Each structure stands twice: as structure tokens, then as C-alpha cells.
Amino acid sequence: PDRVFEVMGISRDKWHKRRRTGGRREPIAKKRKHELGRPPANTRLMPGARRIHTIRTRGGNKKYRALRLDAGNFAWGSEGQTRKTRIIDVVYNSSSNELVRTKTLVKNAIVQIDGNPFRMWYESHYATPLGRRKNVKLTEAEEAVLNKVRGKKCQKKYDDRKKTAKVEQHLEDQFVSGKILACIGSRPGQCGRCDGYILEGQELQFYLRKLKSKKGK
């Protein structure tokens, strides 16, 4: 019998695949709705050009396909704080360097984010400067936050906080430049958001080594 040729489309079925022995598999059914696939989102990092499409899916549910993004919510795990901040650049992706070159935002990509929202919180919470260069004069607003005159009881609270205000050296060095390494934890092509967490500890050291070796090539 003649083979049935259908309209081309992305399909996740098994009928177009060959058997393990290499023989062709004769399709016994046409394509089904539950086997469909869609084109990849390839979410791009584009400053000031946020674009998200809504897609109707099986069962009347919705997916949010982010095509262009420039910001997201990032968590600072050791401090238990999350801030919305600007994504500056895509610097590493274990899957492919092509995703770095095209600035594609996908889950587990390593990006640089703006560290100012976290610095502002840290300095107001601990009344301690973070990542400030030596011999650089602070603005009046920054001086007011760090050297604010407080009551005796309030000052004691800040003094107690300062005892646990230590930030690891690798992370503090990044705050000097204002660009923090972070990992994307969400799936921008599925949920329309680019959220993640700041890299710390051994994970940060691992990716710093990767970036250093990449730069040396």
C-alpha cells in the first residue's frame, strides 16, 4: 500500500525513527495531538525589549514563551534575599558556546547581573560598605545610610548584625565591579520569566575556573 505523507511538523512520536536493528518502521497511525512539538523559544537577551507570547496548550492551559528579556528575580541564598535586577550578559553555557555568542537565555546558563540592588540592601541592613574601592568618595546618600546617627538600642542591633556580615572574597570582588555571576533556574521559554540565584561557594569557584580557562584559550 502507498505510504501516507502528512503535512510536515515537529513531532515527538516514534514512527519516524528506525528500529534498533536499522530497519524502517511502518507507521500504523497518523500523528496525534499529544505527540506534537513546537519550535524552540531561543529567548534572547535584549535590553529594553521585553517580549512574551502566550501559547494555548493541551487542556486549555497556557505557556508563556519569552522571546526577549532583560531582567529577572535573583536570589542571594546565604542572605535569604531576592531582588529584581538587570541581566547584563550571558558568559557561559555548558551545552554550547553558540548559546553564549547569541546571548540565549536558557535554564542553567551562567549570566552576569547588576549587583547594585543587593549592595543597597546589604549596606542598609548591616550599615557596612560592600565592594567599595579604597580612596573613592561616597555620595551624600551613601554616607547617610552607612553613618546614620541611631539610638543606643538600635545601634546595638546593628552591631550584632555586623558580627555575621562577612561576605566571601570571590563574591566581594565581583561587587567591586558591580557585575555578579548568577545561574538561571527558571525556563524562560516555558514560564516567560528569567529567575535564578547568585553563585556562591564551591559552585562560584567552579565557574570562575571555567571562565578563566575559556579566556586563556
GURO-246593 format. One record per residue (C-alpha): residue in three letters; x, y, z negated. Coordinates in Angstrom, 3 decimals. Example, Ala and Ser with C-alpha at 12.3 -4.5 7.8 and 13.67 -1.06 7.14 Angstrom:
<rec code="Ala" u="12.300" v="-4.500" w="-7.800"/>
<rec code="Ser" u="13.670" v="-1.060" w="-7.140"/>
***
This chain:
<rec code="Pro" u="0.000" v="0.000" w="0.000"/>
<rec code="Asp" u="1.011" v="3.607" w="0.626"/>
<rec code="Arg" u="2.590" v="5.400" w="-2.325"/>
<rec code="Val" u="0.578" v="8.288" w="-3.793"/>
<rec code="Phe" u="2.533" v="11.545" w="-3.555"/>
<rec code="Glu" u="1.400" v="14.120" w="-6.104"/>
<rec code="Val" u="1.985" v="17.838" w="-6.454"/>
<rec code="Met" u="5.436" v="18.441" w="-7.895"/>
<rec code="Gly" u="5.526" v="19.431" w="-11.559"/>
<rec code="Ile" u="7.581" v="18.922" w="-14.688"/>
<rec code="Ser" u="6.534" v="15.605" w="-16.163"/>
<rec code="Arg" u="7.648" v="13.665" w="-19.249"/>
<rec code="Asp" u="6.360" v="10.293" w="-18.078"/>
<rec code="Lys" u="8.436" v="7.154" w="-17.389"/>
<rec code="Trp" u="7.095" v="6.230" w="-13.964"/>
<rec code="His" u="9.629" v="8.303" w="-12.026"/>
<rec code="Lys" u="12.513" v="6.639" w="-13.877"/>
<rec code="Arg" u="14.199" v="3.449" w="-12.710"/>
<rec code="Arg" u="14.265" v="0.227" w="-14.704"/>
<rec code="Arg" u="17.305" v="-0.686" w="-16.801"/>
<rec code="Thr" u="18.301" v="-3.099" w="-14.023"/>
<rec code="Gly" u="18.240" v="-0.276" w="-11.470"/>
<rec code="Gly" u="15.038" v="-1.326" w="-9.704"/>
<rec code="Arg" u="12.334" v="1.191" w="-8.794"/>
<rec code="Arg" u="9.263" v="1.302" w="-10.980"/>
<rec code="Glu" u="5.938" v="1.368" w="-9.140"/>
<rec code="Pro" u="3.576" v="3.917" w="-10.793"/>
<rec code="Ile" u="0.325" v="2.319" w="-11.961"/>
<rec code="Ala" u="-1.295" v="5.604" w="-12.974"/>
<rec code="Lys" u="-1.342" v="9.214" w="-11.877"/>
<rec code="Lys" u="0.083" v="11.979" w="-14.028"/>
<rec code="Arg" u="-1.677" v="12.624" w="-17.323"/>
<rec code="Lys" u="-2.226" v="15.900" w="-19.148"/>
<rec code="His" u="-0.383" v="14.696" w="-22.246"/>
<rec code="Glu" u="2.732" v="13.982" w="-20.157"/>
<rec code="Leu" u="3.158" v="17.493" w="-18.800"/>
<rec code="Gly" u="6.289" v="19.582" w="-19.332"/>
<rec code="Arg" u="6.821" v="23.327" w="-18.964"/>
<rec code="Pro" u="9.756" v="25.420" w="-17.718"/>
<rec code="Pro" u="12.291" v="26.415" w="-20.416"/>
<rec code="Ala" u="11.893" v="29.831" w="-22.037"/>
<rec code="Asn" u="15.585" v="30.820" w="-21.781"/>
<rec code="Thr" u="14.989" v="33.575" w="-24.348"/>
<rec code="Arg" u="17.389" v="36.423" w="-23.618"/>
<rec code="Leu" u="18.921" v="38.960" w="-25.992"/>
<rec code="Met" u="17.910" v="42.358" w="-24.622"/>
<rec code="Pro" u="17.968" v="45.451" w="-26.884"/>
<rec code="Gly" u="14.647" v="47.280" w="-26.962"/>
<rec code="Ala" u="12.929" v="44.892" w="-24.535"/>
<rec code="Arg" u="10.784" v="42.568" w="-26.659"/>
<rec code="Arg" u="8.547" v="40.332" w="-24.521"/>
<rec code="Ile" u="6.470" v="37.391" w="-25.780"/>
<rec code="His" u="3.954" v="35.376" w="-23.744"/>
<rec code="Thr" u="1.103" v="33.386" w="-25.287"/>
<rec code="Ile" u="0.541" v="29.897" w="-23.873"/>
<rec code="Arg" u="-2.605" v="27.839" w="-24.360"/>
<rec code="Thr" u="-1.686" v="24.271" w="-25.234"/>
<rec code="Arg" u="-3.490" v="20.969" w="-25.711"/>
<rec code="Gly" u="-6.395" v="21.216" w="-28.135"/>
<rec code="Gly" u="-6.773" v="24.978" w="-27.696"/>
<rec code="Asn" u="-3.676" v="25.659" w="-29.780"/>
<rec code="Lys" u="-1.142" v="28.353" w="-28.931"/>
<rec code="Lys" u="2.584" v="28.613" w="-28.387"/>
<rec code="Tyr" u="4.425" v="31.894" w="-28.321"/>
<rec code="Arg" u="7.064" v="31.931" w="-25.613"/>
<rec code="Ala" u="9.655" v="34.610" w="-26.397"/>
<rec code="Leu" u="11.301" v="35.751" w="-23.173"/>
<rec code="Arg" u="13.218" v="38.741" w="-24.572"/>
<rec code="Leu" u="14.065" v="39.523" w="-28.193"/>
<rec code="Asp" u="16.396" v="41.882" w="-30.028"/>
<rec code="Ala" u="15.671" v="41.374" w="-33.767"/>
<rec code="Gly" u="14.671" v="38.768" w="-36.343"/>
<rec code="Asn" u="14.358" v="37.933" w="-40.039"/>
<rec code="Phe" u="17.587" v="36.601" w="-41.531"/>
<rec code="Ala" u="18.090" v="35.160" w="-44.999"/>
<rec code="Trp" u="21.076" v="35.669" w="-47.281"/>
<rec code="Gly" u="20.874" v="32.334" w="-49.074"/>
<rec code="Ser" u="23.227" v="32.919" w="-52.017"/>
<rec code="Glu" u="21.424" v="36.160" w="-52.918"/>
<rec code="Gly" u="17.905" v="34.927" w="-52.154"/>
<rec code="Gln" u="17.158" v="37.906" w="-49.906"/>
<rec code="Thr" u="15.687" v="38.197" w="-46.408"/>
<rec code="Arg" u="15.732" v="41.271" w="-44.182"/>
<rec code="Lys" u="14.628" v="42.083" w="-40.659"/>
<rec code="Thr" u="17.720" v="43.087" w="-38.735"/>
<rec code="Arg" u="19.032" v="43.714" w="-35.253"/>
<rec code="Ile" u="20.736" v="40.911" w="-33.275"/>
<rec code="Ile" u="23.918" v="42.307" w="-31.739"/>
<rec code="Asp" u="25.410" v="39.442" w="-29.724"/>
<rec code="Val" u="25.489" v="35.679" w="-29.091"/>
<rec code="Val" u="29.006" v="34.446" w="-29.912"/>
<rec code="Tyr" u="28.913" v="30.620" w="-29.998"/>
<rec code="Asn" u="26.781" v="27.693" w="-28.902"/>
<rec code="Ser" u="27.893" v="24.081" w="-29.301"/>
<rec code="Ser" u="25.721" v="22.996" w="-26.345"/>
<rec code="Ser" u="27.154" v="25.169" w="-23.609"/>
<rec code="Asn" u="29.283" v="28.270" w="-23.059"/>
<rec code="Glu" u="26.814" v="29.233" w="-20.339"/>
<rec code="Leu" u="24.248" v="29.997" w="-23.075"/>
<rec code="Val" u="26.776" v="32.362" w="-24.661"/>
<rec code="Arg" u="27.575" v="34.077" w="-21.354"/>
<rec code="Thr" u="23.890" v="34.663" w="-20.572"/>
<rec code="Lys" u="23.112" v="35.665" w="-24.212"/>
<rec code="Thr" u="20.411" v="32.987" w="-24.546"/>
<rec code="Leu" u="18.744" v="32.699" w="-27.979"/>
<rec code="Val" u="18.090" v="29.082" w="-28.971"/>
<rec code="Lys" u="17.965" v="27.183" w="-32.248"/>
<rec code="Asn" u="21.381" v="26.701" w="-33.892"/>
<rec code="Ala" u="23.051" v="29.376" w="-31.749"/>
<rec code="Ile" u="25.585" v="31.487" w="-33.660"/>
<rec code="Val" u="24.879" v="35.208" w="-33.382"/>
<rec code="Gln" u="26.188" v="38.480" w="-34.762"/>
<rec code="Ile" u="23.633" v="40.554" w="-36.676"/>
<rec code="Asp" u="23.634" v="44.055" w="-38.144"/>
<rec code="Gly" u="24.736" v="43.840" w="-41.794"/>
<rec code="Asn" u="23.507" v="47.288" w="-42.908"/>
<rec code="Pro" u="20.095" v="46.184" w="-44.320"/>
<rec code="Phe" u="21.873" v="43.637" w="-46.544"/>
<rec code="Arg" u="24.576" v="46.101" w="-47.573"/>
<rec code="Met" u="21.942" v="48.673" w="-48.583"/>
<rec code="Trp" u="20.133" v="46.118" w="-50.723"/>
<rec code="Tyr" u="23.359" v="44.871" w="-52.346"/>
<rec code="Glu" u="24.584" v="48.354" w="-53.260"/>
<rec code="Ser" u="21.241" v="49.401" w="-54.713"/>
<rec code="His" u="20.840" v="46.111" w="-56.640"/>
<rec code="Tyr" u="24.364" v="45.840" w="-58.061"/>
<rec code="Ala" u="25.459" v="49.512" w="-57.869"/>
<rec code="Thr" u="28.705" v="48.167" w="-56.383"/>
<rec code="Pro" u="30.204" v="49.088" w="-52.974"/>
<rec code="Leu" u="30.339" v="46.252" w="-50.428"/>
<rec code="Gly" u="32.718" v="46.118" w="-47.466"/>
<rec code="Arg" u="33.794" v="49.738" w="-47.746"/>
<rec code="Arg" u="37.128" v="50.745" w="-46.223"/>
<rec code="Lys" u="39.641" v="52.391" w="-48.516"/>
<rec code="Asn" u="40.048" v="56.182" w="-48.311"/>
<rec code="Val" u="36.751" v="56.536" w="-46.426"/>
<rec code="Lys" u="34.498" v="59.127" w="-47.994"/>
<rec code="Leu" u="30.914" v="58.071" w="-48.721"/>
<rec code="Thr" u="27.923" v="60.178" w="-47.784"/>
<rec code="Glu" u="25.960" v="62.023" w="-50.457"/>
<rec code="Ala" u="23.114" v="59.500" w="-50.267"/>
<rec code="Glu" u="25.518" v="56.566" w="-50.738"/>
<rec code="Glu" u="27.248" v="58.320" w="-53.635"/>
<rec code="Ala" u="23.865" v="58.925" w="-55.272"/>
<rec code="Val" u="22.988" v="55.207" w="-55.094"/>
<rec code="Leu" u="26.327" v="53.990" w="-56.469"/>
<rec code="Asn" u="26.938" v="56.677" w="-59.112"/>
<rec code="Lys" u="23.397" v="57.403" w="-60.239"/>
<rec code="Val" u="23.059" v="58.505" w="-63.874"/>
<rec code="Arg" u="20.997" v="55.892" w="-65.720"/>
<rec code="Gly" u="19.723" v="55.385" w="-69.241"/>
<rec code="Lys" u="21.631" v="53.178" w="-71.679"/>
<rec code="Lys" u="19.193" v="50.239" w="-71.344"/>
<rec code="Cys" u="19.071" v="50.481" w="-67.557"/>
<rec code="Gln" u="22.846" v="50.788" w="-67.287"/>
<rec code="Lys" u="23.303" v="47.630" w="-69.373"/>
<rec code="Lys" u="21.100" v="45.757" w="-66.888"/>
<rec code="Tyr" u="23.330" v="46.860" w="-64.002"/>
<rec code="Asp" u="26.490" v="45.992" w="-65.943"/>
<rec code="Asp" u="25.150" v="42.462" w="-66.470"/>
<rec code="Arg" u="24.377" v="42.163" w="-62.778"/>
<rec code="Lys" u="27.906" v="43.212" w="-61.811"/>
<rec code="Lys" u="29.295" v="40.126" w="-63.570"/>
<rec code="Thr" u="27.770" v="37.940" w="-60.828"/>
<rec code="Ala" u="28.195" v="40.379" w="-57.930"/>
<rec code="Lys" u="31.113" v="38.577" w="-56.285"/>
<rec code="Val" u="30.863" v="38.028" w="-52.512"/>
<rec code="Glu" u="33.212" v="35.531" w="-50.822"/>
<rec code="Gln" u="36.139" v="37.134" w="-48.995"/>
<rec code="His" u="35.284" v="35.934" w="-45.471"/>
<rec code="Leu" u="31.785" v="37.415" w="-45.754"/>
<rec code="Glu" u="33.023" v="40.674" w="-47.297"/>
<rec code="Asp" u="35.468" v="41.118" w="-44.400"/>
<rec code="Gln" u="32.523" v="40.955" w="-41.999"/>
<rec code="Phe" u="30.640" v="43.639" w="-43.953"/>
<rec code="Val" u="33.577" v="45.993" w="-43.272"/>
<rec code="Ser" u="32.835" v="45.821" w="-39.535"/>
<rec code="Gly" u="29.061" v="45.727" w="-40.138"/>
<rec code="Lys" u="28.641" v="42.604" w="-37.970"/>
<rec code="Ile" u="27.630" v="39.409" w="-39.798"/>
<rec code="Leu" u="27.726" v="35.876" w="-38.364"/>
<rec code="Ala" u="24.372" v="34.101" w="-38.628"/>
<rec code="Cys" u="22.726" v="30.935" w="-37.341"/>
<rec code="Ile" u="19.300" v="30.871" w="-35.672"/>
<rec code="Gly" u="16.950" v="28.483" w="-37.486"/>
<rec code="Ser" u="13.707" v="29.009" w="-35.557"/>
<rec code="Arg" u="12.822" v="28.060" w="-31.975"/>
<rec code="Pro" u="12.229" v="31.326" w="-30.073"/>
<rec code="Gly" u="10.674" v="29.550" w="-27.076"/>
<rec code="Gln" u="8.057" v="27.843" w="-29.271"/>
<rec code="Cys" u="7.178" v="30.271" w="-32.070"/>
<rec code="Gly" u="8.150" v="33.589" w="-30.470"/>
<rec code="Arg" u="10.493" v="34.538" w="-33.335"/>
<rec code="Cys" u="14.249" v="34.555" w="-33.809"/>
<rec code="Asp" u="14.780" v="33.926" w="-37.526"/>
<rec code="Gly" u="17.775" v="32.388" w="-39.257"/>
<rec code="Tyr" u="20.311" v="32.641" w="-42.054"/>
<rec code="Ile" u="23.693" v="34.233" w="-42.762"/>
<rec code="Leu" u="26.625" v="31.817" w="-42.574"/>
<rec code="Glu" u="28.430" v="31.245" w="-45.867"/>
<rec code="Gly" u="30.910" v="28.861" w="-47.485"/>
<rec code="Gln" u="32.276" v="25.918" w="-45.522"/>
<rec code="Glu" u="29.852" v="26.467" w="-42.649"/>
<rec code="Leu" u="31.178" v="30.012" w="-42.157"/>
<rec code="Gln" u="34.788" v="28.800" w="-42.259"/>
<rec code="Phe" u="33.974" v="26.080" w="-39.706"/>
<rec code="Tyr" u="32.540" v="28.563" w="-37.171"/>
<rec code="Leu" u="35.321" v="31.103" w="-37.786"/>
<rec code="Arg" u="37.818" v="28.378" w="-36.808"/>
<rec code="Lys" u="35.757" v="27.539" w="-33.716"/>
<rec code="Leu" u="35.645" v="31.191" w="-32.631"/>
<rec code="Lys" u="39.386" v="31.629" w="-33.286"/>
<rec code="Ser" u="40.290" v="28.566" w="-31.191"/>
<rec code="Lys" u="37.918" v="29.710" w="-28.453"/>
<rec code="Lys" u="39.539" v="33.153" w="-28.388"/>
<rec code="Gly" u="43.019" v="31.598" w="-28.213"/>
<rec code="Lys" u="42.218" v="29.642" w="-25.019"/>
***
